[in-house]
């Protein structure tokens, strides 16, 4: 059960990392406006924000404008969840776990911004 919790936290934080990866290079706030479609700018609903599952259920398309959503979004979420699980297996629940969660997330953001 702990593993599932760690993966879910990793997926949710991975979703936030996508916001950071998209907005930081554009010098936009990572808090405002709320998450929105990059094509039609429509604010996403609660169900649209569920990591990975919303992408699968929507067929990789925006609910509102039907434009394709980049596969990168769920990949970043899954990658972050996977890394969190590996870190948890290595360190259990400890201060090192939290430190490595933060480090891993920062490295993902920095790497993807650099990649773009």
C-alpha positions as CSV (number, residue, x, y, z in Angstrom):
1,X,0.0,0.0,0.0
2,X,2.9,2.3,0.7
3,X,4.3,1.7,-2.8
4,X,0.9,2.8,-4.3
5,X,0.9,5.9,-2.2
6,X,4.5,6.8,-3.3
7,X,3.7,6.2,-7.0
8,X,0.5,8.4,-6.8
9,X,2.5,11.2,-5.1
10,X,5.1,10.9,-7.8
11,X,2.4,11.1,-10.6
12,X,0.8,14.1,-9.0
13,X,4.1,15.9,-8.6
14,X,5.0,14.8,-12.1
15,X,1.9,16.7,-13.3
16,X,3.2,19.8,-11.5
17,X,6.6,19.3,-13.1
18,X,5.0,19.5,-16.5
19,X,3.6,22.9,-15.6
20,X,7.1,24.0,-14.5
21,X,8.7,22.7,-17.7
22,X,6.2,24.5,-19.9
23,X,5.9,27.8,-18.0
24,X,9.4,28.6,-16.6
25,X,11.1,29.1,-20.0
26,X,8.2,31.4,-21.0
27,X,8.7,33.3,-17.7
28,X,5.1,32.6,-16.7
29,X,3.8,32.0,-13.2
30,X,3.7,28.4,-12.2
31,X,0.6,29.2,-10.0
32,X,-1.6,31.4,-12.1
33,X,-3.5,31.0,-14.3
34,X,-4.7,27.5,-13.3
35,X,-3.8,24.6,-15.7
36,X,-5.2,25.1,-19.1
37,X,-5.0,23.6,-22.6
38,X,-2.0,24.9,-24.4
39,X,-4.0,25.1,-27.7
40,X,-7.3,26.6,-26.8
41,X,-6.4,28.1,-23.4
42,X,-9.5,26.6,-21.8
43,X,-9.1,26.0,-18.0
44,X,-8.9,22.3,-17.3
45,X,-11.4,20.7,-15.0
46,X,-10.7,18.5,-12.0
47,X,-11.1,15.3,-14.0
48,X,-8.7,16.6,-16.7
49,X,-6.0,17.0,-14.1
50,X,-5.8,13.3,-13.0
51,X,-2.3,12.2,-13.9
52,X,-2.0,9.7,-16.8
53,X,-5.6,8.5,-16.5
54,X,-7.0,11.6,-17.9
55,X,-4.7,11.3,-20.9
56,X,-5.7,7.7,-21.5
57,X,-9.5,8.4,-21.1
58,X,-9.4,11.4,-23.3
59,X,-7.4,9.6,-26.0
60,X,-4.5,12.0,-25.8
61,X,-6.8,14.9,-26.9
62,X,-8.1,18.1,-25.2
63,X,-11.6,17.6,-24.0
64,X,-12.6,21.0,-25.3
65,X,-10.8,21.7,-28.6
66,X,-9.8,18.0,-29.5
67,X,-6.2,19.0,-30.2
68,X,-3.6,16.4,-29.5
69,X,-1.9,16.5,-26.1
70,X,1.8,15.8,-26.2
71,X,2.8,12.3,-25.1
72,X,5.5,14.0,-23.0
73,X,2.9,15.0,-20.3
74,X,2.1,11.4,-19.2
75,X,5.7,10.3,-19.8
76,X,7.0,12.9,-17.3
77,X,4.3,11.9,-14.8
78,X,5.2,8.2,-15.1
79,X,8.9,8.8,-15.1
80,X,8.6,10.8,-11.9
81,X,6.4,8.2,-10.3
82,X,8.9,5.5,-11.2
83,X,11.8,7.4,-9.8
84,X,9.9,8.0,-6.6
85,X,9.2,4.3,-6.3
86,X,12.9,3.4,-6.8
87,X,14.0,6.0,-4.2
88,X,11.4,4.7,-1.8
89,X,12.6,1.1,-2.2
90,X,16.2,2.2,-1.5
91,X,15.6,4.5,1.5
92,X,12.1,3.8,2.8
93,X,10.4,6.7,4.5
94,X,13.3,8.9,5.7
95,X,14.7,12.4,5.3
96,X,16.9,11.0,2.5
97,X,13.8,9.9,0.6
98,X,12.4,13.5,0.7
99,X,15.8,14.9,-0.3
100,X,16.1,12.6,-3.3
101,X,12.4,13.2,-4.3
102,X,13.2,16.9,-4.5
103,X,16.5,16.4,-6.3
104,X,15.0,14.0,-8.8
105,X,12.1,16.3,-9.6
106,X,14.5,19.3,-10.0
107,X,16.7,17.2,-12.4
108,X,13.7,16.2,-14.5
109,X,12.6,19.9,-14.8
110,X,16.1,21.1,-15.6
111,X,16.7,18.3,-18.1
112,X,13.4,18.8,-20.0
113,X,13.8,22.6,-20.1
114,X,17.3,22.1,-21.5
115,X,16.0,19.5,-24.0
116,X,13.5,21.9,-25.4
